[in-house]
Amino acid sequence: MYYKLLLEDKVRVPPHRLGEDLIKVILDVLQEQLEGSIDKEIGIFIAVTKVTEVGEGEMVPGDGAVYYDVKFEALGLRLSLQEVLEGVVVETTTFGAFVSLGPIDAMLHVSQISDEFINYDEKNARLICKDSGRFIGVGDRIRARVVTLSLNEREPRDSKIGLTMRQAGLGTELWLEEELKREKEENKEKGGV
C-alpha cells in the first residue's frame, strides 16, 4: 500500500551548494539519498515531495558542510504478505511473468498463474493456459496476492517479491471481467438480480 510519510532526518548540505536556495538543496539531497532505497520499517521510498521544516544548521570541525535537522514529506510503498495489489506485466518468460508494481518488479511464477498447465508462446510473448485458452502478455494489468516478500535494504534490485493469481478474484483484467459476466449470467438463470 502507498503511504504519505512525514519524516525527520539530519541532512548534510555540501559546501559548494551553500549559496543556493536552501530548501531546494535539501530537497535535492534527500531525493538523491532516499528515492529508490528500501527501509525495512518504512518500505520503498518512491519520492521525497516536500521539505516542511528546516532547523538551525550545525557545522562539524574539519567538514565545510552544514548539517540541518529537517522535516519532510515522502511517498512510500509498504508491501505486506497476503496483500492484494494491481500491477502491469512487463516481461514474460518460460518460467513466469515479471509484474511492475511501480517502483519495483515482482515475479509471478507459472505455477502461481492457474491450476491449468501453462504453455509459453515465445513468438507472442504470452503465457497461455492449456484448457481455457486464457493468456497473460506484456502490458496486461493484473490483480495478484503477495505470497513471498524479501526486501534487501543494501541492494534493492536483489529484493524478491512473489505473487499468486490462483485464488478467486485474482487474474488479468480480462479474466476478471469474464468471471463477473459469467456470475451475472448464472444469477439471471437462477432468478437472482
N, C-alpha and C positions, 0 to 999 in steps of 0.2 A: 504494500500500500504506500502511496505517496504521502509525505508529510511536509508541512511548512514548519521549519525549525527556527527557534530563537536561541542563538548560541553565544558564548563568550570565549575569547582567546586572547593571547598576547601576540601582537603582530610586529615583526621587525621591518621597519622601513629603511631600506639601504641608503647610504649617504648620498649616492648620485641622484636620488629621487626626492631629496628633502625640499627642493624649491618648488615642486609641483603641488597640485591640489591634493591635500592630504587624504580626503575621503576617497578620491579616485585611485590613489596609490595603494591605499589599504585594501580597497575592493579588488584591484588587480592582483595584489599579493595573495589574498585569500583565495581568489579564483584559481590562481596558478597552483597553490599548495593543495587545495581541497577537492576541486572538481574532478570527478572520475576516481577518487580514492574511496576506500572502504573502511569503516569503523564498525567493530562488532556490535556496539551498543546503538549507534546512530543509524547504520546501514550504508547505503551507497550515496555519496554526495553527487547530486546532479548539477546543482548550480548554487552559487552564492549570489543572492539577488540584491541585497541592500545592506549598507553599513548604517546602523541606527544610533550608535553612540561611540564616541572616542574619548578615552580618559587622557590624563596628562602623560606626556612622554617621559621615558626614563633612558638615561644613557649608561652604557656599561664601559668602564675604562678599557682601552685597547680596541674598542669597536666603534667606528664612526657612525653606526646606525642608531636610530631611536626606536625604542620599544614602547608600544601603546597597548593598553588594555582596551579591547574593542568588543562591542556587542553587535551582532549581525544576524540577518535573516538568510536562510538557505532552504533549498528544496532537496529532500532526500527520499530514497526508496528503501523501505524496510520490508524485506520478504520474510515470510514465516512458513513453516511446514503446513501442509494441507490448505494453504491459501489458494483460492481460485482467482486466476487472473487472465487477462487477454494479451495476445501478442501477435506478431506477424512473422510468418515463415520466411526466412532469409536465405536458407540453403537446404537442399535435400541430398541425402547420400544413401548408400546401400543399407546403412545401419540406423537411419532415422532422419530427423529434421532439426535444424537449428532455428530457434524462435527468438526474435528480438523482443525484449521486454522494455525497450527504451535504452537505458544506459548500459545494459548487459544482455548477453545472449544466454539462452537455456537450451538444454538438449531434450528432445522428445524421441526416445528410442523406439524402434519399430515394435518392440514387444509391448509398448505402452500406448500404441495408437488404437488398436482394436483387438477383439478376440479372434478375428479372422487372420488368415495367412496374408502377409503383405509382400507385394512384388515391387521392385524398383524399376521404374521406366526412365532409364538414363537419358534417352533422346528428349523427352519432355520434362525431365527433372521432377518427376512425381512419384509418390508412394501410393500404390493402388491396393485396396482391399479386394482380395480374390473373389469372394462370394457376392458382395453387394455392389462392387464396382465403384464405391466411394473412393475419393483420392485426396491427397494433400500435395499442394505445389507451392513454389515460391510465390510470395505475395498474398497467400491466403491468410485471413485473420482467423485465429483460433482462440478457444477458451479451454484452459487446462488447469490442472491442480499441481502444486509444488509437492513432490514426493521425496526429493533429496536436496539438501542445501548445505554447501560447504563454501563459505566465503573466505577468501585469502586476503588479509589486510596488506601484506607486503607486496604481493603480486596479484592485483585484481584480475588480470587476464587468466590466472590459473584457477579462478573460482569456478565451482561446478554447481549447476542448478539442473535438477532432473524434473521432468514434467510427465504427467499421465493424462490421457483422454479416455481411459477405459471405464468411465462411470457415467451415469445419466446426467444430462445437462452439459456435457463437455463435448467438444469437437470443433470442426470448422463452422464458419457462419452458415454455409450451405447445408451442412449436416443438421445443424440446429433448426434451421428454417424447415427442412424436410420433416424433421421429428415433430415440430409444432403443428405443421399442416396435417400430418398423419393422425396426431392426437385429436385435433379438431374434427376430422372426418369420423373417427371412431366414436367420439362423443355424440355427433349428429345421428349416427346409426343406432346408438343406444337410447336416443331420445333426450340426450342432455343438451346443454347450452353450447 
